Amino acid sequence: MVLLPTPYPHVMNSIGSPAAPKHTFLIFYSSVVDGQMWCPDCRNVEGTVKEVFDGFDKPRGIIIWVGDRTEWRTPSNSARVDWKVSSIPTILRIQDGKETARLVENEILDKHKLQAFIHPEES
């Protein structure tokens, strides 16, 4: 699958459909401000996320930008409200339209945790 940098409505609507891949991963990142993500933790995991998700033979990853610092800190931020995300970066594993697991911040850099998270059937 391809790492999708924008959650197009039809893509988001398809996560619970019968045609969806077994697992879809939602990747919550800070928005890009002045040419880079404003969150240093997001920048730290970016290379790992690209390595795992960016390519046609990789799992389906959808990047959701949470906004600039002010937007992110708002209690009504859609990532906070809709997905209960309280820290970024966060990756959610979605199966049949429901969250089955999540990795937060430095957990994403733990190769063993990340591998088990991406391929739970192999753990």
LOPA-197079 format. One record per atom (N, C-alpha, C, O): x, y, z; residue in three letters. Coordinates in steps of 0.02 Angstrom, whole numbers, padded with zeros to 5 digits, always signed. Each point is the difference from the previous one (the first is absolute). Layout:
! residues N
XYZala ...
***
This chain:
! residues 123
+00042-00059+00000met -00042+00059+00000met +00044+00062+00000met +00061-00003+00010met -00092+00057-00022val +00035+00064-00001val -00014+00037+00065val -00055-00004+00028val +00104+00041-00006leu -00009+00045+00057leu -00039+00060-00025leu +00026+00038-00041leu -00086-00029+00066leu -00044+00053-00025leu +00006+00061+00045leu -00017-00003+00059leu +00042+00059-00085pro +00012+00058+00041pro -00061+00043+00016pro +00004+00047+00038pro -00061-00063-00067thr -00059+00040+00012thr -00059-00047+00009thr -00011-00045-00041thr -00028+00053+00095pro -00057-00044+00010pro -00060+00020-00042pro -00048+00030+00025pro +00051-00045-00089tyr -00057+00015-00044tyr -00062-00033+00029tyr +00004-00056+00025tyr -00062+00089-00029pro -00061-00029+00030pro -00014-00071-00024pro -00019-00042+00040pro +00029+00028-00104his -00015-00068-00025his +00048-00051+00030his -00019-00058+00009his +00080+00078+00006val +00048-00045+00031val -00021-00014+00072val +00000-00057+00022val -00017+00110+00015met -00021-00008+00069met -00065-00041+00004met -00008-00040+00045met -00037+00050-00092asn -00063-00038+00000asn +00011-00073-00017asn -00042-00042+00018asn +00097+00026-00051ser +00012-00069-00021ser +00032-00043+00054ser +00005-00061-00009ser +00017+00089+00065ile +00037-00041+00049ile -00043-00055+00030ile +00028-00051+00021ile -00092+00058-00018gly -00042-00052+00027gly -00036-00042-00052gly -00040-00043+00016gly +00056+00055-00080ser -00035-00036-00053ser +00028-00070-00010ser +00057-00013+00019ser -00096-00032-00048pro +00023-00068-00012pro +00061-00002-00047pro +00039-00047+00002pro -00031+00098-00045ala +00056+00002-00047ala +00064+00027+00031ala +00052+00000-00032ala -00055+00024+00094ala +00059+00029+00033ala +00051-00054+00013ala -00018-00058+00010ala +00083+00077-00008pro +00051-00048+00019pro -00014-00025+00071pro -00037+00032+00038pro +00067-00089-00020lys -00011-00028+00067lys +00013+00051+00054lys -00039+00007+00047lys +00095+00029-00054his +00016+00053+00048his +00015+00065-00038his +00033-00001-00052his -00059+00055+00078thr +00018+00067-00023thr +00030+00035+00060thr -00023-00010+00056thr +00072+00051-00067phe +00034+00035+00054phe -00009+00075-00008phe +00014+00029-00053phe -00039+00003+00105leu -00008+00073+00000leu +00059+00029+00038leu +00013-00017+00057leu +00023+00062-00090ile +00061+00030+00027ile -00014+00073+00014ile -00011+00039-00045ile +00012-00022+00109phe -00016+00068+00021phe +00065+00038+00010phe +00042-00017+00042phe -00033+00070-00082tyr +00059+00042-00001tyr -00019+00072+00011tyr -00057+00020-00012tyr +00105+00019+00036ser -00009+00073+00001ser +00001+00025-00072ser +00030-00032-00043ser -00061+00088+00031ser +00001+00029-00066ser +00069+00030-00015ser +00040+00011+00045ser -00028+00001-00108val +00063+00030-00022val -00005+00075+00007val -00047+00032-00025val +00095-00003+00060val +00004+00072+00011val +00071+00021-00018val +00048-00029+00025val -00041+00078-00068asp +00066+00024-00022asp +00043-00057-00029asp +00060-00004+00013asp -00091-00041-00051gly +00036-00051-00037gly +00013-00065+00037gly +00030-00046-00028gly -00052+00040+00091gln +00009-00063+00036gln -00055-00008+00052gln -00032+00048+00020gln +00022-00110+00002met -00049-00010+00053met +00024+00036+00062met +00058-00004+00018met -00104+00040+00015trp +00020+00039+00059trp +00016-00044+00060trp +00036+00022+00045trp -00060-00083-00043cys +00011-00046+00056cys +00066-00038-00009cys +00006-00037-00049cys +00043+00045+00094pro +00064-00035-00007pro -00008-00076+00004pro +00037-00036-00034pro -00084+00010+00073asp -00010-00072+00004asp -00026-00027-00067asp +00018-00055-00020asp -00060+00094-00013cys -00025-00020-00066cys +00058-00004-00050cys +00004-00046-00040cys +00039+00096+00042arg +00058+00000-00045arg +00045-00060+00015arg +00029-00029-00046arg -00022+00011+00110asn +00043-00056+00019asn -00024-00067-00028asn +00041-00043-00017asn -00106+00033+00011val -00026-00064-00023val -00014-00001-00075val -00016-00052-00028val +00021+00109-00005glu -00019+00005-00071glu +00036-00051-00044glu -00031-00031-00042glu +00095+00023+00051gly +00038-00047-00041gly -00023-00072+00011gly -00006-00038-00048gly -00007+00020+00109thr -00024-00067+00016thr -00069-00012-00031thr -00012-00053-00029thr -00031+00102+00034val -00067-00006-00028val +00004-00007-00076val -00035-00042-00028val +00076+00082-00004lys +00008-00007-00073lys +00026-00069-00018lys -00024-00030-00048lys +00072+00005+00085glu +00029-00065-00014glu -00053-00055+00005glu +00000-00047-00041glu -00043+00051+00089val -00051-00051+00012val -00059+00005-00047val -00027-00051-00021val +00006+00112+00003phe -00063+00009-00036phe +00006+00024-00072phe -00047-00009-00039phe +00103+00038+00019asp +00004+00032-00065asp +00023-00049-00054asp +00060-00012-00006asp -00106-00014-00031gly +00014-00046-00055gly -00061-00042-00015gly -00042-00011+00043gly +00037-00012-00105phe -00059-00037-00021phe -00006-00068+00034phe -00054-00029+00002phe +00109+00002+00024asp -00001-00065+00033asp -00004+00007+00076asp +00011-00049+00036asp -00027+00108-00012lys -00001+00015+00072lys -00072+00005+00025lys -00046+00006-00040lys +00037-00009+00106pro -00067+00010+00027pro -00028+00069-00016pro +00037+00046-00015pro -00103-00041+00017arg -00034+00063-00016arg +00005+00048+00060arg -00027-00014+00053arg +00060+00070-00064gly +00007+00051+00052gly -00030+00066-00024gly +00013+00022-00056gly -00054+00008+00098ile -00032+00063-00016ile +00023+00053+00050ile -00011-00008+00060ile +00043+00059-00084ile +00023+00054+00043ile -00057+00049+00014ile -00033+00023-00047ile +00023-00008+00110ile -00049+00050+00020ile +00038+00056+00035ile +00030-00011+00052ile -00032+00070-00082trp +00034+00058+00028trp -00044+00030+00054trp -00058+00016-00013trp +00083-00008+00073val -00041+00025+00056val -00002+00076+00005val -00038+00027+00040val +00077+00007-00081gly -00001+00073+00001gly +00063+00029+00029gly +00046-00036+00020gly -00045+00103-00018asp +00058+00033+00031asp -00007-00006+00076asp -00047-00030+00025asp +00094+00058+00012arg +00000-00007+00074arg -00066+00023+00031arg -00028-00033+00044arg +00003+00089-00067thr -00061+00028+00028thr -00059-00046-00014thr -00040-00014+00045thr +00034-00010-00107glu -00055-00046-00017glu +00004-00064+00040glu -00050-00025+00026glu +00111-00003-00020trp +00010-00063+00035trp -00019+00006+00074trp -00029-00046+00028trp +00044+00102+00002arg -00014+00009+00072arg -00074+00013+00015arg -00020-00001+00058arg -00019+00012-00109thr -00072+00012+00010thr -00034-00065+00020thr +00007-00050-00035thr -00045+00049+00090pro -00035-00061+00020pro -00048-00027-00052pro -00016-00059+00000pro -00008+00103-00045ser -00047-00023-00052ser +00035-00024-00064ser -00033-00013-00050ser +00100+00007+00052asn +00037-00025-00058asn -00030-00068-00021asn -00012-00042+00043asn +00000+00033-00107ser -00034-00061-00023ser +00039-00063+00016ser -00032-00052+00013ser +00098+00053-00012ala +00038-00059+00019ala -00013-00018+00072ala -00007-00059+00017ala +00004+00109+00026arg -00015-00011+00071arg -00071-00026+00010arg -00011-00047+00038arg -00036+00077-00073val -00071-00017+00010val -00018-00066-00035val -00028-00045+00032val +00045+00039-00095asp -00021-00058-00040asp +00039-00064+00015asp -00028-00055-00003asp +00093+00063+00018trp +00043-00059+00007trp +00033-00005+00069trp +00038-00047+00012trp -00052+00093+00033lys +00028-00001+00068lys +00076+00002+00000lys +00032-00032+00042lys -00003+00069-00089val +00073+00008-00004val +00019+00057+00047val -00025+00056-00005val +00071-00071+00052ser +00021+00052+00048ser +00073+00018-00008ser +00023+00049+00030ser +00014-00087-00070ser +00071+00014-00012ser +00015-00013-00074ser -00031-00042-00033ser +00078+00080+00008ile +00023-00012-00069ile +00075-00010+00001ile +00035+00031+00040ile -00010-00073-00083pro -00035-00041-00049pro -00035-00059+00033pro +00021-00026+00052pro -00076+00005-00083thr -00037-00059+00020thr -00019-00038-00063thr -00019+00031-00050thr +00023-00097+00052ile -00023-00042-00055ile -00053-00047+00027ile +00011-00034+00050ile -00069+00033-00083leu -00054-00046+00018leu -00004-00055-00051leu +00005+00012-00060leu -00015-00074+00083arg -00014-00056-00045arg -00076-00008-00002arg -00032-00009+00052arg +00004+00012-00112ile -00072-00004-00010ile -00016-00065-00036ile +00030-00015-00052ile -00078-00022+00079gln -00023-00062-00033gln -00076+00001+00004gln -00029+00012+00053gln -00003-00024-00110asp -00073+00002-00005asp -00028+00065+00027asp -00053+00001+00032asp +00088+00054-00044gly -00024+00066+00020gly +00010+00018+00073gly -00021+00054+00021gly +00053-00098+00018lys +00010+00013+00071lys +00074-00003+00019lys +00039-00038-00030lys -00020+00078+00079glu +00069-00001+00024glu +00013-00065+00037glu -00039-00020+00043glu +00095-00013-00061thr +00019-00062+00035thr +00065+00008+00039thr +00015-00041+00043thr +00023+00094-00056ala +00062+00013+00037ala +00026+00069-00019ala -00021+00029-00050ala +00068-00004+00092arg +00031+00064-00016arg +00072+00000+00027arg +00016-00032+00049arg +00025+00070-00084leu +00069+00015+00022leu +00004+00076+00007leu -00027+00037-00041leu +00062-00015+00093val +00005+00071+00014val +00073+00020+00009val +00039-00035+00033val -00021+00091-00064glu +00066+00031+00006glu +00057-00050-00008glu +00005-00031-00053glu +00038+00023+00103asn +00060-00042-00008asn -00014-00074-00009asn +00045-00036-00021asn -00105+00013+00036glu -00017-00070-00014glu +00007-00015-00074glu +00015-00056-00019glu -00026+00106-00022ile +00006-00008-00073ile +00071-00018-00020ile +00010-00034-00051ile +00038+00057+00089leu +00071-00014-00016leu +00024-00067+00025leu +00055-00021-00018leu -00094-00014+00059asp +00018-00066+00026asp -00015-00051-00055asp -00058-00017-00013asp +00110-00008-00019lys -00009-00044-00059lys -00042-00062+00015lys -00041-00020-00042lys +00050-00011+00100his -00038-00059+00018his -00074+00016+00010his -00044-00036-00025his +00030+00090+00061lys -00070+00021+00010lys -00032+00018-00066lys -00058-00018-00013lys +00095+00055-00028leu -00027+00022-00065leu -00016-00060-00044leu -00052-00002-00033leu +00097-00047+00031gln -00010-00059-00042gln -00062-00039+00024gln -00041-00021-00041gln +00034+00012+00107ala -00058-00035+00027ala -00065+00039-00012ala -00053-00030-00011ala +00058+00095+00011phe -00057+00044-00011phe -00023-00004-00073phe -00060-00004-00013phe +00107+00005-00033ile -00015-00001-00071ile -00025-00069-00022ile -00046-00005-00041ile +00075-00048+00069his -00017-00068-00019his -00021-00040+00062his +00037-00044+00021his -00095+00059+00008pro -00020-00034+00062pro -00009-00075-00008pro +00007-00038+00048pro -00023+00016-00108glu -00010-00071-00012glu +00065-00040+00005glu -00002-00061+00008glu +00059+00094-00012glu +00065-00032+00004glu +00028-00001+00071glu +00050-00034+00013glu -00083+00070+00034ser +00026+00004+00069ser -00024-00058+00041ser +00016-00005+00059ser 
***
